[in-house]
Amino acid sequence: MDIAKRSGSILSYDPNLRLPLWPSEDAARSGIMSVWNLADIIKISEDEISFLTGADDPNDDEVVLKRLFHPNLKLLLVTEGSAGCRYYTKKFKGRVNSTKVKAVDTTGAGDAFTGGVLKCLASDASLYQDEKRLREAIFFANVCAALTVTGRGGIPSLPTQDAVQRTLAEVTA
């Protein structure tokens, strides 16, 4: 991460907390936070907020901003499952709803969401500075996640860009 940071890369971090993979909760918290301040973009879930802050209210924007937003962070995303996502930047914060689907298997939803955001950032690196474009990118990512949960398995159910574009056209028409 240090080398990537020095080379000017934008670093994205999704801790994807899996406690059974760690020797203890303290080790998990310490390991996750050891690279926290290097990331430019962080995606976490509501459960991860509570875990990382010591059970603080995951819906309290002040908790999120005071405890998890760091000076070098460009974008903090908090996924909320079918409810969508909250976002925080240095300039603004808000929430973007998702589209409603019938969930079959939630495996891979967070990865699909993150992939959707990063796909949008790859074509517009200043996205997090324009709230309208950021909200559109987050909705795109929400649709990626929503389509993923309609199938079984994290990898086989990842949608194509065409499938996401078709869904976006349907829900925004």
Steps between C-alpha positions, in 0.01 A plus 500: 500500500788736577652446155165545326431815701840650415440428131178703505256211489154538648466239773167336568443299819218266595589328828232234438505397867503123554573445868563122474805582286663699782652370825290751701274803463784725618730355232234558235439859610872573518570337163219683325596836647872449423443602137191716547677834463665398172169451318345764275167317471358274770189283478360363825172358621291614796620199701860596435436851636382354831793260512767758415365771731428276798122468453422865432177571311570412135228741385649804673677713239709668769634162615591409144667833430684532832611141539549374144552789258868593478660811342626324186176315432319606184191279533352287777213273399273321746292226342161428652384196305166547325472853644788623284807690609618804694793703374736748661755730338678810627232717336173310536320195632178326410315181423414325175221244496528173318257342262272232642557141395418155634821385670604138454859508633679807636848354440703741291271803537767711671761405243259580215424836662868583543575387145223727372637802685857430386386453140345846511807650669728345239331709232459813717768533770352824636158343550502544877526879455165535318204384707264448207746279311593320820135423574458362147807279546374374834161418350682312223690308771176435692350348184810283457451368854123460458539294185766286668265393780242374251722202414697241692871528569718809519682458170237336273239761593710809428312700233638615168516870426219450245276344768570792734430755223170326411392507864601864536291584191201314646512658848568853379242497219 
